[in-house]
Amino acid sequence: MIFKNILKKIPLLNKLFRNTYIKKLGGDYDKLSESCVTDPKLIVFESYQGRNYSCSPKAIYEYMLSSPDFSDYRFVWVFRDTDKHGEFPSNTSLVKYDSKESFRAYAEAGTWIVNSRLRSFIVPREDQRYIQCWHGTPLKKIGCDVTAGSNATSTPTEIREEYTRDGQIISAFISPCDHTTEKLISAFALRDGNKRIIQQGYPRNDALFGFTGEKVGNIRSKLGIPGDKRVILYCPTFRDNDHDSTGYRLKGTFDIKSFMEKFGKFAVLLVRAHYFVAVEQEIAQMGEGVIDVSDYDDINDLYIASDMLITDYSSVFFDYANLKRPMIFYHSDAKEYEKEIRGFYMGTAMLPGFIVTQQKELEKTVGSILVDMKQGGDGLLRYKTAIPAFNKRFNPLEDGHSAERTVKALFNM
């Protein structure tokens, strides 16, 4: 433990150790890949590098479970913790991330369905398919499009090399709209354009259609939310340049403790940090009415249980827009983020919600939304027409059946 803490505090030493570790894992995987025979009816799933049972891989998996066309298939889920995601049917195995069992699953499966980049040594053979669902419509630049700065582990040049390499081995990309298709092509340097892109909507968003009031009540009860409280969901992204010995930090000028002193009587605040961010201790100090939902498996539950969203540059708002609920964009460091950290694919004029840059503006906006809701309104105020127009451009195919269409396209059905 002491050695690991020292590694974390010395970036170069940490990088050398990580590279050595990955090289060893790569050797283990290569041996398995050379000896395994591909099973076309075995499919492996992974979400957020094994952290969650969620997103488009979950939606695709659950559709396949319900379809008689896949009754003779076997499935494998790769998790960092195989004990915390509930029970699965007998045709599904759970294996630990970075374990020999997970490597064997990738080495044997005919199809891989994931939503984030895999370890660099996990490369498909000619008779295997690597399906990249990705994990959101991009606002901030990704992959080969990043020029503004470095992150904690890679320089812009290294990032471009990594994404270009992935673009060469991925069999198909999932996309919800023309915007995402265009950015996937540039971010992964796809020389064949959109030929490998399946644009049938985001399977992950199917859960945002047709849910019941009972389900909402069950989620709120599970989270311990009082029935008389409004629910505010806060989903900030990570900052590539803000990293310490424990990981990326929950940086920003949002004084949550002060915010809750003002709104705690009327609302609870669900804090959902990016999966790269280590926040448990920070959130524990934010006071009453703040609930840490960073480890909650499926963010869709948090979307439908909330009354409004506060975010910064996270892509969550593209999905949340399907619910037609109020959104606030807290852009306290927009110039720094754009010029020094990551950069954006679009300007703020396209954002379907309130844009604020200071705590006072944020609190005033939240107050106005809560008053409108108390008076029987939906809290959208002047954004009633903006959200439908936004959805027409960025969520044109979302209708609760994207997983079905995607699976049929993937398996030529």
N, C-alpha and C positions, 0 to 999 in steps of 0.2 A: 504493500500500500504506500509506504514512504517513497519507494522508487518511482511508482506511478505518479505521485504528486510532484516529484522533482521533474519528471518528464513533461508534465503539463506546464510547468513554469518556465521551461527552456524550449522554445518553439523548434529550434533546429534539431535538438536531441530528440524531441517528441516526434518530429517528422521522420528522422532516421529510424527510430524504433518502430513507427507505424509502417514504414516501407518494408522493414525486415519481417514484421508480423504478416503483412499482406503477401509478401513473397512466399512465405512458408505456406499460407493458406492456398495460394495459387498452385503451389507444387502438389498439395493434397488433391485439389480439384482436378488438375491435369491428369493425374493417375486414374481417378475415377472416370473421367470423361473418355479416356482412351480405352477403358475396359467395358463400359456400359453399352447396352443396346437400347436404342430409342423405342419407347412405348408410345405410339400415337394417341392412345386413349388414357394417357396420364397427363394431368395438367397441374402445374405448380403456380401458386398465387403468393404475392408479397405486396404489402402496403406500407408505405413510409419506412422502408428498410426494416421491416419486421416489427414495427412499433404498434401497429393497429390492425384491427379487423374492420376495414372501412373502405370508403372511396369506390372508384370504378371497379377494381378487382372484386370487392365484396358484391357489388350489384351484378356483375357478370356471373360470378360464382353462384349466387342465389337464383338467378334466372336459369342457369344450367341445371341446378338441382331440381328445379320445378319442371324441366322439359323432359319428356320421354325420349327425346333424341339422344340424351346423354346418360341414360339409365345404366349403361354398361361402362361408363367412364370412372376412373379413380382420380381423386383430388388430393393435393398436398398444400397446406398453408405453412409459411415460414414466419415464425414469431420469435421475438427476443424473450418473451415470457409465455410459454405454452399453457400456463395454468389460469390466465386471467381473461380469456376471451369467450368463455362459456362452453357449452357442449356442441359437438359436431356429429353429423351422421356417420355411420360405419364406413361409408365409402370415402371418408376424408381423414387424412392423417395430419398431425401437427408435429412440426420439427423445429428445432432451435436454430436461430439465425447463426451463421458462421460455423455450424456444426458439420460433422462428416455426413450426418443424415440429410441436412439441407443440400449439401453438395451433391449427394447421390440423387436427390430429387431432381435437381437441375440437370444432372448428367443423364438421367433416364427419361425425363418428361418430353413429350413431343411438342408441348406448348407451354410457354412461360407468360404469365399475365401479371404485370407489375405497374406501379404508379410512380416509381422513382428510380434513379440510376442504380444499377447493380454493381457489385464489385467488379473491377476491371478485368479480372481473370476469368469471370464467368462468361464464356463466349459460346454461342450456339454452333452446333455442327450443321452440316448442310441439310439434314433431315429434321432439324428442330426449328421452332418459331419463337421469336422473342417479341412479345406484344407490349408496347410501351403506352400505357394509358395517360401518363403524366398526371399531375395533381392540381390542375387548375388553369383557367384561362389567364395568360400572363399580362400583368400591368407593368411590373418591373422587368428589366431585361434579363435574359437567361442565356447560358451557353455562349456560342460564338458571337452573340450580339453585345456581350458585356465588354465595355472598354473603359469604364469610369475608374475602376480600382480593383484591388486584390481582396480575397477573403482570407480567413485564418489558415487555410490549408493550401491554396493554389493561387498562382499569379494569373492575370488575364490570358497570357499565352498558354499556360497549362490548362486553363478552363477550356479554351478553344480546341486544344488538342484532344482533351477528354471527350467533349461533345461531338467533335468531328468523327472520332473513332466509334462512338456509340451510334452515330448516324449511319455508319457503314454496316453495322451488324444487326440493327433492329429490323425486324421483318415488317411490322406495321405500327402506326401511331393512331391513337384515338383522338378525335377532335370534335368539338361542339359547334364550330362556326368558322367562317372564312378567316376571321382575324387570327384565331388560334392556329389554323392550318398554315397561314402565312408565316407566323412567328416560329412554328416548329420547323418549317423548311429552312429558315435562316439560322435559327439557334443550333440546329443539328447539321447544318451545311449539307442538306439533302440535294444532291446533284440531279436526282430524278424527279424533282418537284413534288407534286402531291400524289404520285403513283402509289405510294405506300401508306397513304393516309385514309382512314375510315372516318368519314364525317357524318355521323348519325346522331349527334347529341352526346352529352356526357351521361353515361350510365349512373354515375354517382348522384345525379340530381333526380333520378326517378323517385326517390323517397320524399321529395318535396311536393309531390302531387298525390292527392287522394288520401292523405292521412286524416285520422279522426280526432275529434276533441278528446276522446278517451285516451288516445295515445299521448297527446300533449299533457294531459293531466298526470298520466303515469310517469312521464319523464320528469315533470316538475316535482312530483312526490318523491321520486328516486333521488333527486338532487337536494331535497329538503327545502324547497322553496315554498314559503307561506302563500296561501291562496289569494291573499289580498295585495300581493306585491307585483309590480311590474318587473319584467326581466330584461336587463340590458346586457348584451353580449359584447365583450371587448376582445377583439382578435388582432393583436399587432403582429407584424412580421419581425424577422431578426435583422440586425445590422451586421453586415459582413466585417466591419472594422471594430466591432465591440465584442471582444472575446477574452476570457481570462482562464484561470486554471480549472474552472468547473464547466466551461463551455461558453456559448453565446449568452449575452445578458439581456434582460428585459429593460432596454434603455428607452428613455423618452422624458418628456416634460409633463406627462399626465400624472398629476398628484392625486392618486386614487383615494388616499386616506381623506384628504380634504373634500374630494368629490362625494364620497359616501357620507361625510358629515352633513352634507347638504341634501342628498337624495336618499339616504338610507331608510328613512321612514316610509318612503313610497316604493322603493325598488331594491332589488338585489343585483349585484354585478357579477356576471360569470366571466372569468378571465381565462382565455384560451390562448396560451403562448404557442409560438411556432415550435415544431418538434425538435429543432436544433437548440432551443433555448432552455437553460437550466433555471427554473424560477421558484421552486417549491418554498424556499426560505423567504424570498422576496414577497411572495403572495401571502404567506403566513403573517406578515407584519403589516398588512394593509387594512386591518380592522374588520369590524363586524359587517355582515352583509356582503362580503366578498367571498366568492366560491371559486376555488381553483379547479378548472375542468380541463386542464392541459393534458391529462392522461385519459380523459374520457374517450372511449374507442371511436365512436362515430359522430363527427361534428354535425351531421344532419339532424340528429336529435336536439342539439343545442340551437340550431337554426329555428326549428319549428317550435321550440319551447320559449323562444325569446320574443320580445315585443319590438326591439330595435337593435341595430348593430353599430358599434363604434370600431373603426379600424384605421390603419394608416395607409400602408402600401401593399398589404396582403391582397391576394386575388380572391379572398373569400366573398367579396361583394358581388362578383359576377354570378356566383351561385345563389347568394342571398336575394338577389334581385328577383328571382323567380317567385318569391313569397310576397313581393310588392309591399314591403314594410320599410319604415324609415331607416336611413343609413346616414352616419356622420363620419366624415373623413378628417381625422385629426392630423394635420400636416405641419407639425411644429418645426421640422427640419427638412422640408422638401428640397430646398436649394442644395444643401449638403448632400442629401441622398442622391439627387440627380447628377451632380457634378463630380462627387468624390467617391461614392459608394457603388451605385448600381445603374442608375438611369432608368427612364420610363419609355414605354412604347407609345404612349398617348398623353395628351395634355389633360388638365383638370376639367376642361369644359365638357368632357365626355362623362364625367362621374355623376351618377344619378342620385345625388344626395347633398347634404350640407357640408361645405368645406370650411374648416376652422383652423386657426393657427395658434391660438392661445387658450389657456384653461378657462378664462372668463367667457370666451365665445362658446366653448364647448358646453359649459354649464348653462349658459343662456339658451342654447339650442335644445339641449336635453329638457330643460324646464318648459320650453314652448311645446315640445312634442308631448310631454306628459300632460300638460294642461289640455291640449287638443284631444288627447285620448280620454281624459276624464270627462270631457264635454261630449263624448260619443263619436269623435272623429277617428281617423286612422293614423294620424300623426305625420302623414306625408306632406301636408301643407302645400308648398308651391311645387312639389315634385310629383304630383299626381299624374301628369302627362309625360314627364321625363322618363319614368321607369318603363312604361310600355314601349316607348321609342327605343330605349336602351336594350330591352329584351329582344326586340325585333332584330337588332343588329348582332347581339352577342349570345342570345339564347333562343334562336329561331326554331330549333328542333326539339326543345324540351317539352315533353308531354307525358312523362311517366313510362315511356316505352323504349327509351334509348338502349337499354341493355339488350332487349330482344332484337332490335335492329342490328346492333353491333355484333352480337353473337352470330346472327344469320349471315352477316357480311364476312365475318372471320372464317366461318366454316362452310361458306358457299351453299347456304341452305335456301 
